[in-house]
């Protein structure tokens, strides 16, 4: 499973180069030739570029949990609409992402479950390449909207990976299901809208005093290569709930989703 080590007794400002260097030196002193991967408790509060820098300077790999999150996107959507007793296949889905490879992976997975898929965020070259790749891999053609400000209100489901959104998000539907797996969470600016899911976690059946009952996607992937585990809870407004809890709360407060 790996080793659990303590390097710092006080909170570290990872943006301070001297503190970061001391932290890295501590890792290098304790690192063995068998160590290939690292995980830092509370890493969700550490900027991604800092984690990448630690990896470069220690020679250790870090799992960001993206595979696990992408695998669980269809699971989240299907479970949410099953609870609402609505047909998820009748919903319009928009994916916002500028990473073509990530989009290709996600769209191949979504195409097994959903009919109406749109993509926004690629440049013109990327749009054409993605369209052809998805058509060849799945046999479906994806819609890539140009006038997104006008069309955004049509989407029941929005999946976001971008830290910056270059269109007016105030026009989003009030009943939208938003999965925002970006680092900066720009959709939190529209918290009056639907449900905004920031992350997920997983329940582990491991008896270990150093490991909590619920763990993050990066921690799960650090423990094992099997990232196709279904989520236990969703993160909304910095707190974790079961998906039944959060949908029930929304319906109770608004009389609808």
Buried (B, 14 or more C-beta within 10 A) or exposed (E): EEEEEEBEEEEBEBEEEEBBEEBBEBBEEEBEEEBEEBBBEEBBEBEEEBBEBBBEBBEBEBBBBBBBBBBBBBBBBBBBBEBBEEEBEEBBBBBBBBBBEBBBBBBBBBBEBBEBBBBBBBEEEBBEBBBEBBEEEBEBEBEBBEEBEEBBEEBBBBBBBBEEBEBEBEBBBEBBBBBBBBBEBBBEEBEEBBBBBBBBBBEBEEEEEEBBEBBBBBBBBBBEEEBEBEBBBBBBEEEBBEBEEBBEEBEEEEEEB
